[in-house]
């Protein structure tokens, strides 16, 4: 990227790292989750990962050609989108739905709005919500670890509120939730490997900690206060270790192009994501609300930036965003 002089107030961004290097770091950080998902759910999980990622890369190439743009598959962004989406899918999902999801994420959510850095919501989160609404049955059919195509409820579905469990269901313990020995999406089950990947991204300064920590903290606080049979009786740790909270907080809500540019803005983003996630988990029709919370707050980012980016001396334009 060429050097440019910006006459705006802080924060200023100079992209010293190429998009390809940043995306490659994200891929590296997601590899442990992909390996863990394959270990727990078998070869079917690996097939879903490969099909979704290949579909995303193919859609990126075809869309760029159709729009007469230089193909951007070498920046690894399509691989990141496909990989994150795949890790948010159950291993039992039909492969053609996984392929459709990859194409939707790239063509509709990313390229139709200008490509990388121009999309208004996280492509993987948006595609997951579209798949959830369009094919609710396949998107909520889970396999228990170690078994092929055995339907099993996720931990969040087992307990909707106040410790009310489904009849005859066995609720996983904290250790199983942390390690990943539970039903769920391919990449969301093992909090341990997700935290390893998140630590790598923080070490590489690819992401900042504000959004993930506030997102998780807000969800924990609200589910503790409102998630039990009385106030302050909810199991916050259960909600942290269950569902897609950790993968959403560290790998989706922190997307550069769909998150605020200021510290204050990122705090607001985390608060909003946690609030929406908690409301849906506790009172909504779906047991999980992470992707819904992320895309709804993505839509709010321009407004958040408008009121949190300081104006330059004399009231001029605010910071210029780089993708």
Rosetta blueprint (number, residue, H / E / L):
1 X L
2 X L
3 X L
4 X L
5 X L
6 X L
7 X L
8 X L
9 X L
10 X L
11 X L
12 X L
13 X L
14 X L
15 X L
16 X L
17 X L
18 X L
19 X H
20 X H
21 X H
22 X H
23 X H
24 X H
25 X H
26 X H
27 X H
28 X H
29 X H
30 X H
31 X H
32 X H
33 X H
34 X H
35 X H
36 X H
37 X H
38 X H
39 X H
40 X H
41 X H
42 X L
43 X H
44 X H
45 X H
46 X H
47 X H
48 X H
49 X H
50 X H
51 X H
52 X H
53 X H
54 X H
55 X H
56 X H
57 X H
58 X H
59 X H
60 X H
61 X H
62 X H
63 X H
64 X H
65 X H
66 X H
67 X L
68 X L
69 X L
70 X L
71 X L
72 X L
73 X H
74 X H
75 X H
76 X L
77 X H
78 X H
79 X H
80 X H
81 X H
82 X H
83 X H
84 X H
85 X H
86 X H
87 X H
88 X L
89 X L
90 X L
91 X L
92 X L
93 X L
94 X L
95 X H
96 X H
97 X H
98 X H
99 X H
100 X H
101 X H
102 X H
103 X H
104 X H
105 X H
106 X H
107 X H
108 X H
109 X H
110 X H
111 X H
112 X H
113 X H
114 X L
115 X L
116 X L
117 X L
118 X L
119 X L
120 X L
121 X L
122 X L
123 X H
124 X H
125 X H
126 X H
127 X H
128 X H
129 X H
130 X H
131 X H
132 X H
133 X H
134 X H
135 X L
136 X H
137 X H
138 X H
139 X H
140 X L
141 X L
142 X L
143 X E
144 X L
145 X L
146 X L
147 X L
148 X L
149 X L
150 X L
151 X E
152 X L
153 X L
154 X L
155 X H
156 X H
157 X H
158 X H
159 X E
160 X L
161 X L
162 X L
163 X L
164 X L
165 X E
166 X L
167 X L
168 X L
169 X L
170 X L
171 X L
172 X L
173 X L
174 X H
175 X H
176 X H
177 X H
178 X H
179 X H
180 X L
181 X L
182 X L
183 X L
184 X L
185 X L
186 X L
187 X L
188 X L
189 X L
190 X L
191 X H
192 X H
193 X H
194 X H
195 X H
196 X H
197 X H
198 X H
199 X H
200 X H
201 X H
202 X H
203 X H
204 X L
205 X L
206 X L
207 X L
208 X L
209 X H
210 X H
211 X H
212 X H
213 X H
214 X H
215 X H
216 X H
217 X H
218 X H
219 X H
220 X H
221 X H
222 X H
223 X H
224 X H
225 X H
226 X H
227 X L
228 X L
229 X L
230 X L
231 X L
232 X L
233 X L
234 X L
235 X L
236 X H
237 X H
238 X H
239 X H
240 X H
241 X H
242 X L
243 X L
244 X L
245 X H
246 X H
247 X H
248 X H
249 X H
250 X H
251 X H
252 X L
253 X L
254 X L
255 X L
256 X H
257 X H
258 X H
259 X L
260 X L
261 X L
262 X L
263 X H
264 X H
265 X H
266 X H
267 X H
268 X H
269 X H
270 X H
271 X H
272 X H
273 X H
274 X H
275 X H
276 X H
277 X H
278 X H
279 X H
280 X H
281 X H
282 X H
283 X H
284 X L
285 X L
286 X L
287 X L
288 X L
289 X L
290 X H
291 X H
292 X H
293 X H
294 X H
295 X H
296 X H
297 X H
298 X H
299 X H
300 X H
301 X H
302 X H
303 X H
304 X H
305 X H
306 X H
307 X H
308 X H
309 X L
310 X L
311 X L
312 X L
313 X L
314 X L
315 X L
316 X L
317 X L
318 X L
319 X L
320 X L
321 X L
322 X L
323 X L
